[in-house]
Amino acid sequence: MKRGVAWSAAVLGSLAVSVALIAATATATPGAQPGLVTGPGWRATKNPPGLVPRGPIADTAWLSLGSVPGKGTRWEKMARTALLDLHRLSRQNGAVAAGAGGRWNYAWPRDTAFVAVALARTGHHTEALQALTFLQRVQLGDGGFQARYLLDGSGPPDDRARQSDGAGWVLWAAWEVSRSSGDVGSPAPLRSLLDNATGFALAATNNGRQLPPASPDYWEVGVGRTSLGTVAPLLAGLQASQKMYAALGERALAERSGAAASRLRTIVGERFADGWERFGSGGRHNDGGLDAAVTFLMPPFAQSPSPRVVKAWMRYQCDALRPAGGLAPGSKWKNDGISWTPETALVAYTAAMSGRPEISARWMDWLDDHRTPRGSLPEKVLATGATAGPAPLAWTAALVVLTTAELETLETSPNRALLPERVAQCLV
């Protein structure tokens, strides 16, 4: 833990300097800036099947069925609102809207997976299982997923390219939900999801012997090379698959997933370990830069990350810093000055899960400071500090709930006053 504190001091000091430097040198961002697209009366869908009870009494009743993490901490109100927002973004059929209205009014497998884990972690096991059951219902014949789905489960809204990371995130979530629910030995309702998603991950990687084909990842743009944002979730999924099959007592299937994960881990190291950047090495030029996918190699997605992974994770927090103090999806993301809350929350979550509460607290405080007047977490924060995009955003809300729950378990209770005075340079 002493080593973790040392790392924490270094990155917190470097972050303080970076924020000051960027704020001092920031110029007006070019072009029109986005605004907040949701108002006080937002709905996840225009015509929900039956009105969901609203108001303080209904909210209190639903929250009482589980638990609100962070009781007595400065993040309790943020976690409570985030948890309620997840409930409001969820439909009775298990579909979860990625955001409040507009083009976010669809179910992304990745976002739904994180929401399911957050609901399970807070004791809302029925809703968590419903979310995964929805994904099982819309799963494609090869075990993979479309990039996103209509909330009624009838299919994708358009011809957007598929994203291979979905199968990995769903496997990870199925294990986490089963573990939180105490049903690791009998995830019968999710057996089809487990078998088919595992089959997809094995086929896409040739049983762990190669990187999967190039696919859009959380950046949601076309790519010509396989990104870390695609392969890392599949690796996490295979590791989760091994654990689920082992819990079921199916040794041969567990060994198959475990062996594939071990081989894929080696290949990922060979391709990406030179800086752990977006596209790794092996091409004519490396133009990816560090991005938030490096968090997918940290706990809880991967255990015992190497010192080089941790170093890259630290460096991402400096390289992707934006004027308002949050993070961009990557160091080479467009230079528009906008901070993105999901990527910022990913760092907070992985910091908490890896025993670095000081770093986690720094990002949680930033997220808390940049909620909308209604208390919801937005998708973006402009260079001016203004919120933008949909609010709430399901992925960010789920990550905040999970991070708060984890910080609750740590012995250290970070305080704003504990920021180090010494100045440290960004890690290289």
C-alpha positions in Angstrom: 0.0 0.0 0.0 3.0 2.4 0.6 3.9 1.9 -3.0 0.4 2.8 -4.0 0.5 6.0 -1.9 3.8 7.0 -3.6 2.2 6.5 -7.0 -0.8 8.5 -5.8 1.3 11.4 -4.6 3.1 11.5 -8.0 0.0 11.5 -10.1 -2.0 13.9 -7.9 0.8 16.3 -8.0 1.2 16.0 -11.7 -2.5 16.4 -12.2 -2.5 19.6 -10.2 0.3 21.1 -12.3 -1.4 19.9 -15.5 -4.7 21.5 -14.6 -3.0 24.8 -13.9 -0.9 24.8 -17.1 -3.8 23.8 -19.3 -6.1 26.4 -17.7 -3.5 29.1 -18.1 -2.8 28.3 -21.8 -6.3 27.3 -22.9 -7.8 29.3 -25.8 -11.3 29.5 -27.0 -12.3 26.1 -28.5 -13.1 26.3 -32.2 -16.6 25.9 -33.6 -19.9 25.7 -31.9 -19.9 24.0 -28.6 -22.5 21.4 -27.6 -25.1 22.1 -24.9 -27.1 20.1 -22.4 -29.7 18.2 -24.4 -32.0 17.1 -21.6 -34.3 19.1 -19.4 -36.0 18.5 -16.1 -38.7 16.4 -17.6 -36.5 14.0 -19.5 -37.7 10.4 -20.2 -35.6 7.5 -21.4 -38.3 6.8 -24.0 -41.2 8.9 -25.3 -43.8 6.2 -24.8 -42.9 3.9 -21.9 -45.2 0.9 -21.4 -47.0 2.1 -18.3 -45.9 5.0 -16.1 -43.0 4.4 -13.7 -43.9 5.9 -10.3 -42.1 9.1 -9.7 -41.5 11.4 -6.8 -39.8 11.1 -3.3 -42.1 8.4 -2.0 -41.6 6.1 -5.1 -37.8 6.8 -5.1 -37.5 6.0 -1.4 -39.5 2.8 -1.9 -37.3 1.6 -4.7 -34.0 2.5 -3.0 -35.1 0.7 0.1 -35.1 -2.6 -1.9 -31.3 -2.3 -2.0 -28.7 0.0 -0.6 -27.2 3.4 -1.4 -23.4 3.3 -1.4 -21.3 5.9 0.3 -23.5 6.6 3.3 -22.0 9.4 5.4 -19.5 10.3 2.7 -19.4 13.4 0.5 -20.4 11.3 -2.5 -23.6 9.9 -1.0 -25.9 12.4 -2.7 -24.2 11.8 -6.1 -24.4 8.1 -5.7 -28.1 8.2 -4.7 -29.0 10.4 -7.7 -26.9 8.2 -10.1 -28.6 5.0 -8.8 -32.1 6.6 -9.2 -31.1 7.7 -12.7 -30.2 4.1 -13.6 -33.6 3.0 -12.4 -35.3 5.7 -14.6 -33.2 4.8 -17.6 -34.3 1.1 -17.3 -37.4 -0.4 -18.9 -39.4 -3.3 -17.7 -38.1 -5.6 -20.4 -34.5 -5.1 -19.1 -33.4 -2.6 -21.8 -31.4 0.3 -20.4 -31.2 3.6 -22.4 -27.6 4.9 -22.6 -28.8 8.4 -22.0 -31.8 10.6 -21.6 -33.4 11.0 -24.9 -32.3 11.8 -28.4 -29.7 9.7 -30.1 -28.8 8.1 -26.8 -32.2 6.5 -26.5 -30.9 3.1 -27.4 -29.4 0.2 -25.4 -25.6 -0.3 -25.9 -24.4 -3.8 -24.6 -21.4 -2.1 -22.9 -23.5 0.4 -21.0 -26.1 -2.1 -20.1 -23.4 -4.5 -18.8 -22.1 -1.8 -16.4 -25.5 -0.9 -15.3 -26.3 -4.5 -14.5 -23.2 -4.8 -12.3 -24.0 -1.5 -10.5 -27.6 -2.7 -9.8 -26.4 -6.0 -8.5 -23.7 -4.4 -6.3 -26.4 -2.3 -4.6 -28.8 -5.2 -4.1 -31.2 -4.7 -7.0 -30.6 -8.2 -8.3 -33.9 -8.6 -10.1 -33.2 -5.6 -12.3 -29.6 -6.7 -12.9 -30.7 -10.0 -14.1 -33.4 -8.4 -16.3 -30.8 -6.3 -18.0 -28.6 -9.3 -18.8 -31.6 -11.3 -19.9 -32.4 -8.5 -22.4 -28.9 -8.8 -23.8 -29.3 -12.6 -24.0 -32.5 -12.1 -25.9 -31.0 -9.7 -28.5 -27.7 -11.6 -28.8 -26.8 -12.6 -32.4 -26.4 -16.1 -33.6 -22.6 -16.0 -33.4 -22.7 -14.9 -29.8 -21.8 -11.3 -30.5 -23.8 -8.1 -30.5 -24.8 -5.1 -32.6 -23.4 -1.8 -31.5 -26.7 -0.8 -30.0 -30.4 -1.8 -29.9 -33.9 -0.3 -30.0 -35.3 -0.3 -26.4 -38.0 -2.7 -27.4 -35.4 -5.3 -28.4 -36.6 -5.5 -32.0 -33.1 -4.9 -33.4 -30.6 -2.2 -34.2 -31.8 1.3 -35.1 -29.5 1.6 -38.2 -26.7 -0.1 -40.1 -23.9 1.1 -37.7 -21.0 -1.4 -37.7 -21.0 -4.1 -35.0 -18.7 -3.7 -32.0 -16.8 -6.9 -30.9 -16.2 -5.6 -27.4 -19.8 -6.2 -26.4 -19.3 -9.9 -25.9 -16.4 -9.3 -23.6 -18.3 -6.7 -21.5 -21.3 -9.0 -21.2 -19.3 -11.9 -20.0 -17.6 -9.7 -17.4 -20.9 -8.4 -16.2 -22.5 -11.9 -16.1 -19.7 -13.0 -13.7 -19.9 -9.9 -11.5 -23.7 -10.0 -11.3 -23.7 -13.7 -10.4 -21.0 -13.1 -7.8 -22.8 -10.2 -6.3 -26.1 -12.1 -6.2 -24.5 -15.1 -4.6 -25.5 -17.4 -7.5 -22.0 -18.1 -8.9 -22.8 -21.8 -8.9 -26.1 -21.7 -10.7 -26.4 -18.9 -13.3 -28.9 -21.0 -15.2 -30.9 -18.1 -16.6 -27.8 -16.8 -18.2 -26.4 -20.0 -19.5 -27.1 -19.2 -23.2 -25.5 -15.8 -22.7 -22.4 -17.4 -21.2 -22.0 -20.1 -23.8 -22.7 -18.0 -26.9 -20.6 -15.0 -25.8 -17.7 -17.3 -24.9 -18.0 -18.9 -28.3 -17.8 -15.5 -30.0 -14.7 -14.5 -28.0 -13.0 -17.8 -28.8 -13.9 -17.6 -32.5 -12.9 -13.9 -32.8 -9.4 -14.7 -31.3 -8.9 -18.2 -32.7 -9.0 -19.6 -29.2 -6.7 -16.8 -28.0 -4.1 -17.3 -30.7 -4.6 -14.0 -32.5 -6.0 -10.5 -32.0 -9.7 -10.1 -33.0 -10.4 -8.4 -36.3 -10.5 -4.6 -36.3 -13.8 -3.3 -34.9 -15.1 0.0 -33.6 -14.7 0.3 -29.8 -16.0 2.8 -27.2 -14.7 5.6 -29.5 -17.4 4.4 -31.9 -15.5 5.3 -35.1 -14.3 3.1 -37.9 -10.7 1.7 -37.5 -8.3 -0.1 -39.7 -6.4 -1.9 -37.0 -7.4 -3.7 -33.8 -7.5 -1.4 -30.9 -6.8 -2.1 -27.2 -10.4 -0.9 -26.6 -11.6 -4.0 -28.5 -9.2 -6.7 -27.4 -9.0 -5.8 -23.7 -12.7 -6.3 -23.0 -12.6 -9.7 -24.8 -9.7 -10.7 -22.6 -11.6 -9.7 -19.5 -14.6 -11.6 -20.9 -12.6 -14.8 -21.4 -11.2 -14.5 -17.8 -14.8 -14.1 -16.5 -15.9 -17.1 -18.6 -13.3 -19.2 -17.0 -14.5 -18.2 -13.5 -18.2 -18.9 -14.4 -17.6 -22.3 -15.8 -15.4 -23.2 -12.8 -18.2 -22.1 -10.5 -20.5 -24.4 -12.5 -18.1 -27.3 -12.0 -17.5 -27.6 -15.7 -13.8 -28.0 -15.6 -13.1 -28.7 -19.3 -15.0 -25.5 -20.4 -13.2 -23.5 -17.7 -9.8 -24.7 -18.8 -10.7 -23.9 -22.4 -11.5 -20.3 -21.6 -8.6 -20.0 -19.3 -6.1 -21.3 -21.8 -7.5 -18.9 -24.5 -7.2 -16.0 -22.1 -3.6 -16.9 -21.2 -2.6 -17.1 -24.9 -4.4 -13.8 -25.7 -2.8 -12.1 -22.8 0.6 -12.9 -24.2 -0.3 -11.7 -27.6 -1.8 -8.4 -26.2 1.5 -7.9 -24.4 3.5 -8.4 -27.6 1.4 -6.0 -29.5 0.6 -3.3 -27.0 3.2 -3.4 -24.2 5.3 -0.7 -25.8 3.5 2.1 -24.1 0.0 0.4 -24.0 -1.3 2.9 -26.6 -4.5 2.6 -28.6 -3.1 0.6 -31.5 0.1 -0.7 -30.1 3.1 -1.6 -32.2 3.4 -3.6 -35.4 2.3 -1.0 -38.0 4.0 1.5 -40.2 3.4 4.1 -37.5 1.8 4.3 -34.1 -0.8 7.0 -34.3 -3.1 5.9 -31.5 -1.8 7.6 -28.4 -2.8 6.6 -24.9 -6.5 6.3 -24.3 -9.0 5.2 -21.7 -8.7 1.5 -22.8 -5.7 1.2 -20.6 -8.1 1.2 -17.7 -9.4 -2.1 -19.0 -6.1 -3.6 -18.0 -6.5 -2.6 -14.4 -8.7 -4.1 -11.6 -11.4 -5.2 -11.7 -11.1 -6.2 -15.3 -7.6 -7.6 -14.9 -5.7 -8.6 -11.7 -2.1 -7.8 -10.8 -1.4 -5.3 -13.6 2.3 -5.0 -14.5 4.2 -1.8 -13.5 4.3 -0.8 -17.1 0.5 -1.0 -17.3 0.2 1.1 -14.1 2.6 3.6 -15.5 0.6 4.0 -18.7 -2.6 4.3 -16.7 -1.0 7.1 -14.7 0.3 8.8 -17.8 -3.1 8.7 -19.5 -4.5 10.9 -16.6 -1.9 13.6 -17.6 -1.9 13.2 -21.4 -5.7 13.3 -21.8 -6.4 16.1 -19.3 -8.7 18.8 -20.5 -9.1 22.5 -19.4 -12.1 21.9 -17.1 -10.1 19.2 -15.3 -11.6 16.0 -16.7 -10.3 13.6 -19.3 -10.8 13.1 -23.0 -11.3 9.6 -24.4 -7.6 9.6 -25.5 -4.6 11.8 -25.7 -5.1 12.1 -29.4 -8.8 12.8 -29.3 -9.9 15.9 -31.1 -8.6 19.1 -29.5 -11.9 20.6 -28.6 -11.3 21.1 -24.9 -14.1 18.9 -23.8 -13.9 16.5 -20.8 -15.8 13.2 -21.0 -17.3 11.8 -17.8 -17.3 8.1 -18.6 -13.6 8.0 -19.2 -13.0 10.1 -16.1 -15.2 7.7 -14.1 -13.3 4.7 -15.4 -10.1 6.0 -13.9 -11.9 6.7 -10.6 -13.3 3.1 -10.6 -10.1 1.4 -11.5 -8.2 3.5 -8.9 -10.6 2.4 -6.2 -10.5 -1.2 -7.3 -6.7 -1.2 -7.3 -6.3 0.3 -3.8 -5.5 3.9 -4.8 -8.3 5.8 -3.0 -6.5 9.2 -3.2 -6.6 9.1 -7.0 -10.1 7.8 -7.1 -11.2 10.6 -4.7 -9.7 13.3 -6.9 -11.8 12.2 -9.9 -14.9 11.5 -7.9 -14.7 15.0 -6.5 -14.4 16.4 -10.0 -17.4 14.4 -11.2 -19.4 15.6 -8.1 -18.5 19.2 -8.9 -19.7 18.9 -12.5 -23.2 17.5 -12.1 -26.2 19.3 -13.5 -28.4 21.5 -11.3 -30.8 18.4 -11.1 -27.9 16.4 -9.7 -27.4 14.1 -12.7 -24.1 13.3 -14.3 -23.7 14.6 -17.8 -21.8 13.0 -20.7 -19.5 16.0 -21.3 -18.1 19.1 -19.6 -16.9 22.0 -21.7 -13.7 23.9 -21.2 -15.7 26.5 -19.4 -17.0 24.0 -16.9 -20.5 24.0 -18.4 -22.3 20.6 -18.7 -23.2 19.2 -22.1 -24.7 16.2 -23.8 -27.4 14.0 -22.2 -27.7 14.0 -18.4 -27.9 11.4 -17.0 -25.6 9.1 -18.9 -25.9 5.5 -17.9 -22.3 4.4 -18.2 -21.0 7.3 -16.0 -23.8 6.8 -13.4 -23.1 3.1 -13.2 -19.3 3.7 -12.7 -20.0 6.3 -10.0 -22.2 3.9 -8.1 -19.6 1.2 -8.3 -16.8 3.5 -7.3 -18.6 4.8 -4.3 -19.4 1.3 -3.2 -15.7 0.3 -3.5 -14.4 3.4 -1.7 -16.8 2.5 1.1 -14.8 -0.7 1.7 -11.4 0.9 1.9 -9.9 1.8 5.2 -8.7 5.2 4.0 -11.2 8.0 3.7 -9.6 10.5 1.4 -10.2 14.2 2.0 -9.7 17.2 -0.3 -7.2 18.6 2.2 -4.9 15.6 1.7 -3.7 16.7 -1.8 0.1 16.7 -1.7 1.9 20.0 -1.7 5.0 18.8 -3.6 4.9 19.3 -7.3 5.6 16.2 -9.4 6.2 15.9 -13.2 3.9 13.8 -15.3 5.1 10.2 -15.5 6.7 9.3 -18.8 
